Amino acid sequence: MFQRSQLQTLLARLEEPARFIQILAGPRQVGKTTLIRQAESQLRPGRLLYAAADLPAVPSSDWITQQWQRALLATSGEASGLPPYVLVLDEIQKIPRWSETIKGLWDVRPRNLHLVLLGSSQFLMQQGLTESLVGRFEVIRLPHWSFTEMQQAFDYSVDDYLRFGGYPGPAELIRQSDRWLRYMQDSIIEPTVSRDVLGLARIDKPSLMRRLMHLGCVYSGQILSYQKMIGQLQDVGNTTTLAHYLHLLSAAWMVTGLNKYAGDQARSRASSPKFQVFDTALQAGLLGGDPRALQADPELWGRLTESAVGAHLLNTSDPTTKIEYWRDRNKEVDFVAHTPSTLLAIEVKSGRQSRMADGLAEFRRQFPQARSLKIGTGGIPLKELLAIPAAKWIEAAI
């Protein structure tokens, strides 16, 4: 399996004194467990204990204590000078009140014990971290694989990446579209919805959640008001429920709703969201049919291209960067990336029929401090954009 840059980050932290809990956070099927196995192969033999809470019955906090005791027993009576021992707990977010138990154990830890936590639900991981473990952890983000990683590991072309995204698991199946689609549905989409969303948060209308997930992925790249969503979903749910469900889907790294940039946070939150998948494989996998045929439809291919740019921005930007869109009557900017010191407007030219008059010029007229970036025809080639982390493009715009 291709060794990602996060492996070196993790190994470097495990070589240091155990001052912080290491959190590996990311969506399903992007290689968190594989990364741990790769790290184990480079550690001294017998210095890592791995345990997963992904059990048929949800374990209690006693499960955490038992794993901790196993690690303590493995290191009891050791001579000084040995490298630190590493305890890895996977799917930690499944355990009720996990963060309180971890806090109690960590605060009385032995100096030679490292703790690594893995989780695939951003919402519940962050909830636990902010409630009990403030100042005690570092996060290593493992987003969907980038184009460069998929190219180096599986010889993906840009077109392959647009159609099949950044999931390494089904990468060997892209020449067999039926098998690839089944893998996406059975091993990625369904477990993410049923385990990471429906199984871990209160959902009063699970069928509405599933339909919203499908709508958001299929219509990635399009702006849709919550009222229009209700009509599309043919449900009596209210806009507050839909906004909450979309938040949960975003926390599961599936699909999010980008806010409209207004230079004013309150007005941005009140806007209609623009659907954006975190990986184009989710969009292609739910559109139906052979993903290789998508290029024959300019409209669909354009939406997939725009989604690939949006996913790249979400997955490879600095966590403090906000990704939004902008629209004013008949003028639109596909993406707006902004930090306290940077404002970057991004337009994607993909061969898709023009939907709006030139929005970049109007955006810069209204926000003179903004920089702009064109992707595709007449601008930066898509391959070049995808080959460089979005954080570097945004930093260069200062």
C-alpha positions in Angstrom: 0.0 0.0 0.0 1.2 3.5 -0.8 2.8 5.2 2.2 1.3 8.6 2.7 3.1 11.7 4.1 1.1 11.4 7.3 3.1 8.2 8.1 6.2 10.2 8.6 4.4 12.8 10.7 3.0 10.0 13.0 6.4 8.3 13.3 8.1 11.5 14.2 5.5 12.2 17.0 5.8 8.6 18.4 9.6 9.1 18.7 9.0 12.1 21.0 8.0 11.9 24.7 4.3 11.1 25.1 3.1 14.6 25.7 -0.1 14.5 23.6 -2.7 12.0 22.5 -2.4 11.5 18.7 -5.7 11.6 16.9 -6.0 10.1 13.3 -9.2 11.5 11.9 -10.7 10.9 8.5 -13.4 9.3 6.4 -13.9 5.6 6.0 -11.7 3.6 3.7 -8.9 6.1 3.3 -6.2 4.0 5.1 -6.2 5.0 8.8 -5.8 1.4 10.0 -3.3 0.7 7.1 -1.3 3.7 8.3 -1.1 2.2 11.8 0.1 -1.1 10.4 2.8 0.6 8.4 3.9 2.5 11.5 4.0 -0.7 13.4 6.3 -2.3 10.9 8.8 0.5 11.5 8.7 0.4 15.2 10.6 -2.0 17.4 8.7 -5.4 17.4 6.2 -5.8 20.2 5.9 -2.1 20.9 2.3 -1.5 19.6 -1.0 -2.8 20.7 -4.0 -2.4 18.3 -7.7 -2.8 19.4 -10.9 -1.8 17.5 -14.2 -0.9 19.1 -16.0 -1.9 15.9 -17.8 -4.8 17.6 -21.3 -6.3 17.0 -22.5 -4.8 20.3 -21.4 -1.3 21.3 -18.8 -1.7 24.0 -18.9 0.3 27.2 -16.1 2.5 28.6 -14.9 -0.6 30.4 -13.5 -1.7 27.1 -11.2 1.3 27.0 -10.0 0.5 30.5 -9.3 -3.1 29.6 -7.1 -2.1 26.6 -5.3 0.4 28.8 -4.6 -2.4 31.4 -3.3 -4.7 28.6 -0.8 -1.9 27.6 0.3 -1.4 31.2 0.9 -5.1 31.7 2.9 -5.3 28.5 5.3 -2.5 29.8 5.4 -3.4 33.5 8.8 -4.2 34.8 10.6 -3.0 31.7 14.1 -1.8 31.8 14.7 1.9 31.2 15.8 3.1 27.8 13.3 1.2 25.7 11.3 3.1 23.0 7.8 4.2 24.0 4.9 1.7 23.9 2.0 2.6 21.6 -1.6 1.8 22.4 -4.0 2.3 19.4 -7.8 2.4 19.8 -9.8 2.3 16.6 -13.4 3.5 16.1 -13.2 5.2 19.5 -16.2 7.4 18.8 -18.5 4.4 19.1 -18.1 4.2 22.8 -20.4 6.4 24.9 -18.6 9.0 27.0 -15.2 7.8 25.6 -13.5 11.1 26.1 -14.1 11.2 29.9 -12.6 7.7 30.3 -9.6 8.6 28.1 -9.0 11.8 30.1 -9.0 10.0 33.4 -6.5 7.4 32.2 -4.3 9.8 30.3 -3.8 12.2 33.2 -2.1 9.4 35.2 -0.3 7.7 32.3 3.2 6.3 32.6 5.8 8.4 30.7 6.6 5.6 28.2 3.1 5.1 26.9 1.8 6.7 23.7 -1.9 6.7 22.9 -3.3 6.9 19.3 -7.0 7.2 18.6 -8.6 6.5 15.3 -12.1 7.7 14.3 -14.3 8.2 11.2 -17.0 10.5 12.5 -15.7 14.1 12.6 -18.8 15.3 14.5 -18.4 12.9 17.4 -14.6 13.0 17.5 -14.7 16.8 17.8 -17.5 16.7 20.3 -15.4 14.5 22.6 -12.2 16.4 22.1 -13.6 19.8 22.8 -15.6 18.6 25.9 -12.9 16.7 27.8 -9.5 16.6 26.2 -8.7 20.2 25.6 -4.9 20.7 25.5 -4.2 17.0 25.6 -4.3 16.0 21.9 -2.9 16.6 18.4 -4.8 15.8 15.2 -3.4 14.2 12.1 -5.9 14.7 9.3 -6.3 11.9 6.8 -8.6 13.2 4.1 -9.6 11.5 0.9 -6.5 10.7 -1.2 -5.3 13.4 -3.4 -4.8 13.1 -7.2 -1.0 12.9 -6.7 -1.4 10.0 -4.2 -3.8 8.1 -6.5 -1.5 8.8 -9.5 1.6 7.5 -7.8 -0.1 4.5 -6.1 -2.5 3.4 -8.9 -1.4 5.3 -12.1 -4.6 7.3 -12.2 -5.0 9.9 -14.9 -6.9 13.2 -14.2 -10.0 11.7 -15.9 -9.7 8.6 -13.7 -9.5 10.8 -10.6 -12.6 12.8 -11.6 -14.6 9.6 -12.2 -13.3 7.4 -9.4 -12.1 9.8 -6.8 -9.6 9.3 -3.9 -10.6 6.0 -2.3 -7.7 3.5 -2.5 -9.9 0.4 -1.7 -11.8 0.1 -5.0 -9.0 1.6 -7.1 -8.1 -1.8 -8.6 -11.7 -2.2 -9.8 -12.1 0.8 -12.0 -11.8 -1.3 -15.2 -14.8 -3.2 -14.0 -17.4 -0.5 -13.4 -20.1 -2.8 -12.0 -17.8 -4.1 -9.3 -16.5 -0.6 -8.5 -20.1 0.6 -8.1 -21.0 -2.3 -5.8 -17.9 -1.7 -3.7 -18.7 2.0 -3.3 -22.3 1.2 -2.3 -21.6 -1.8 0.0 -18.3 -0.9 1.6 -18.2 2.9 1.7 -21.5 4.7 1.2 -23.8 2.3 3.2 -21.5 1.8 6.2 -20.8 5.5 6.4 -24.5 6.3 6.5 -25.7 3.4 8.7 -22.7 3.4 11.2 -21.2 6.9 11.2 -24.5 8.9 10.9 -27.6 6.9 11.7 -25.9 4.7 14.3 -24.2 7.6 16.2 -26.6 10.5 16.2 -30.3 10.9 16.8 -32.1 10.8 13.4 -35.8 11.0 13.6 -36.3 10.5 9.9 -33.6 8.1 8.6 -35.2 7.8 5.2 -35.1 11.6 4.8 -31.4 11.5 5.8 -30.7 8.9 3.1 -32.5 10.9 0.4 -30.8 14.1 1.4 -27.4 12.3 1.1 -28.3 11.0 -2.3 -29.6 14.4 -3.5 -26.5 16.3 -2.1 -24.1 13.9 -3.8 -25.8 13.8 -7.2 -26.3 17.6 -7.3 -22.9 18.5 -6.1 -21.9 21.9 -7.5 -25.5 23.2 -7.5 -27.1 25.8 -5.2 -30.4 24.7 -3.7 -32.5 26.4 -1.0 -33.8 24.3 1.8 -37.4 25.0 0.7 -36.5 23.5 -2.8 -34.8 20.6 -1.1 -38.1 19.8 0.8 -39.9 19.8 -2.6 -37.2 17.6 -4.2 -37.3 15.2 -1.3 -41.1 15.0 -1.1 -41.0 15.2 2.7 -42.8 17.2 5.3 -39.5 17.8 7.2 -38.6 21.4 8.1 -35.6 23.4 7.0 -34.0 23.1 10.5 -34.0 19.3 10.3 -32.5 19.4 6.8 -29.7 21.8 7.9 -28.9 19.5 10.9 -28.8 16.4 8.7 -26.6 18.1 6.2 -24.3 19.1 9.0 -24.0 15.4 10.0 -23.3 14.3 6.5 -20.5 16.9 6.4 -19.1 15.6 9.6 -19.0 12.1 8.0 -16.9 13.5 5.1 -19.6 12.8 2.5 -21.3 16.0 1.3 -21.5 19.5 2.7 -23.4 22.7 2.0 -21.1 25.6 1.2 -22.3 29.0 2.5 -22.6 32.0 0.3 -19.7 34.5 0.9 -21.0 37.9 1.9 -18.2 39.4 3.9 -20.6 39.1 6.8 -20.8 35.8 8.7 -24.5 36.2 9.7 -25.7 36.7 6.2 -23.5 33.8 5.0 -25.2 31.4 7.3 -28.6 32.5 6.2 -27.9 31.7 2.5 -29.0 28.8 0.4 -26.3 26.1 0.5 -24.3 24.9 -2.5 -23.9 21.1 -2.4 -20.3 19.9 -2.4 -19.0 16.3 -2.1 -15.8 15.5 -0.3 -14.9 13.0 -3.0 -16.1 12.7 -6.6 -16.4 9.0 -6.2 -19.5 9.6 -4.1 -21.1 11.7 -6.9 -20.2 9.3 -9.7 -21.2 6.3 -7.5 -24.7 7.7 -7.0 -25.3 9.1 -10.5 -25.8 5.5 -11.7 -24.5 3.9 -14.9 -20.9 3.5 -16.1 -18.7 6.3 -14.6 -16.6 6.0 -17.8 -19.6 7.3 -19.8 -19.9 10.6 -17.8 -17.5 12.4 -20.0 -19.9 12.1 -22.9 -22.3 14.4 -21.2 -20.8 17.9 -21.0 -23.1 19.1 -18.2 -22.4 16.1 -16.0 -18.7 16.2 -16.7 -18.6 19.9 -15.9 -20.3 19.3 -12.6 -17.9 16.5 -11.8 -14.9 18.7 -12.7 -16.2 21.5 -10.4 -16.8 19.0 -7.7 -13.2 17.7 -8.0 -11.9 21.3 -7.5 -14.3 21.8 -4.5 -13.2 18.5 -2.9 -9.6 19.4 -3.4 -10.2 22.7 -1.6 -12.0 21.0 1.3 -9.5 18.2 1.7 -6.1 20.0 1.3 -6.8 23.5 2.7 -5.6 24.5 6.1 -8.4 23.6 8.6 -8.8 27.3 9.4 -9.6 28.2 5.8 -13.3 28.7 4.9 -14.5 27.5 1.6 -17.7 29.2 0.3 -19.3 30.4 -3.0 -20.5 33.8 -4.1 -23.5 34.8 -6.2 -25.1 38.2 -6.9 -28.1 38.1 -9.3 -26.7 36.7 -12.6 -23.0 36.7 -11.5 -21.4 33.8 -9.7 -18.0 32.7 -8.4 -17.7 28.9 -8.0 -15.6 29.0 -4.8 -14.3 31.6 -2.4 -11.4 30.6 -0.1 -10.7 33.0 2.7 -8.6 33.3 5.8 -8.1 36.4 8.0 -5.4 37.5 5.6 -6.4 36.1 2.2 -9.5 36.3 0.0 -9.3 34.1 -3.2 -12.1 33.8 -5.8 -11.9 30.6 -7.9 -13.7 30.0 -11.2 -13.8 26.6 -12.9 -13.9 26.4 -16.7 -14.8 22.9 -17.6 -16.6 22.9 -20.9 -19.9 23.1 -19.1 -22.3 25.5 -20.6 -21.9 29.0 -19.1 -24.4 29.5 -16.4 -23.6 33.1 -15.3 -22.0 36.2 -16.7 -18.3 36.7 -15.7 -18.4 36.7 -11.9 -14.8 37.2 -11.1 -14.7 40.8 -12.3 -17.8 41.7 -10.3 -16.5 40.0 -7.2 -13.2 41.9 -7.4 -15.2 45.1 -7.9 -17.1 44.5 -4.7 -14.2 43.1 -2.8 -11.1 44.9 -4.2 -8.7 43.1 -1.8 -9.5 39.7 -3.5 -7.3 37.7 -5.7 -8.7 35.4 -8.4 -7.8 32.1 -10.0 -9.2 30.5 -13.1 -9.1 26.7 -13.5 -9.3 25.0 -16.9 -9.7 26.7 -20.2 -7.7 29.9 -20.2 -6.3 29.4 -16.8 -4.4 26.9 -14.6 -4.7 23.4 -16.0 -6.8 21.2 -13.7 -4.0 18.6 -13.4 -1.6 21.3 -12.1 -4.2 22.5 -9.6 -4.8 19.0 -8.3 -1.1 18.2 -8.0 -0.5 21.0 -5.4 -2.3 21.2 -2.0 -4.9 23.9 -2.0 -3.3 25.5 1.1 -0.3 26.4 -1.1 -2.5 28.0 -3.8 -4.3 30.0 -1.1 -1.0 31.1 0.5 0.4 32.2 -2.8 -2.7 34.5 -3.3 -1.6 36.8 -0.4 
